[in-house]
Amino acid sequence: MSYLNSKFAGSAGEITVTLDCAIVVLPAGRRSLNSIRSYLECLALAKQRVLGEFAVDGCAVDLALPLDHLPSNRPLFRRVDAATISLREQPLLLLATAEHQARRARAVVEAALTLVLINNPGTARELWWQVAGQLKEPVLTLSLMPEDLCQLWCGTTFQKMRRWQLEQISHIVRRVEAACDSEDNLQLSDALETLVLPWLDRLAEHIELWLAATQAGVRLGMKLEPS
């Protein structure tokens, strides 16, 4: 699949850009990571595909996150490699994104365990509220999965599964909020460790199994789009 475009006089200069292993010639002025990603997404969409992988100087980037936070988002990066997937394979991308979100939320919670202990109760509550906003992200991403796949791999409708998961989040948040109200940061740290982390671990493991099953289905030629 070729993405070369001779209409543009500008080039990447010292920056090498590939899409699906094909060298891409960038329009003039496209030298930031955000501009390169936007251009590659445009090329992919024109072929009824979406970006599934994005790497900067060999380091994979989580496409669910903005690029501004990356140290590589400066004139220092030399190579960008991207790969696309077809729209019918988008469930794989959704599952991978949800897994990243769950793992990222776990890392944030794990870091908060210590931070809440060394700060005053007000700051500790703010740390928790920042964490709380990330708990629902993987569940909402999973809500975009086709209903047929939910029934195939999970044995239930996603509406039921999502309702159950959101009820769990609500229950966990209420219990952690109660620990916040105690003004005892040790209770808050314990709540994060005994309630939030185990739930995120179970969610990530569930998504990982679902992703592995879906990947196996693709290898066996099963359809991912709704029938």
Secondary structure as GFF3:
##gff-version 3
##sequence-region A 1 227
A	DSSP	beta_strand	16	19	.	.	.	ID=ss1
A	DSSP	beta_strand	22	23	.	.	.	ID=ss2
A	DSSP	alpha_helix	33	46	.	.	.	ID=ss3
A	DSSP	beta_strand	49	56	.	.	.	ID=ss4
A	DSSP	beta_strand	59	60	.	.	.	ID=ss5
A	DSSP	three_ten_helix	67	69	.	.	.	ID=ss6
A	DSSP	beta_strand	79	86	.	.	.	ID=ss7
A	DSSP	three_ten_helix	87	89	.	.	.	ID=ss8
A	DSSP	alpha_helix	90	115	.	.	.	ID=ss9
A	DSSP	alpha_helix	121	135	.	.	.	ID=ss10
A	DSSP	alpha_helix	137	142	.	.	.	ID=ss11
A	DSSP	alpha_helix	147	154	.	.	.	ID=ss12
A	DSSP	alpha_helix	158	181	.	.	.	ID=ss13
A	DSSP	alpha_helix	185	191	.	.	.	ID=ss14
A	DSSP	pi_helix	192	196	.	.	.	ID=ss15
A	DSSP	alpha_helix	197	219	.	.	.	ID=ss16
###
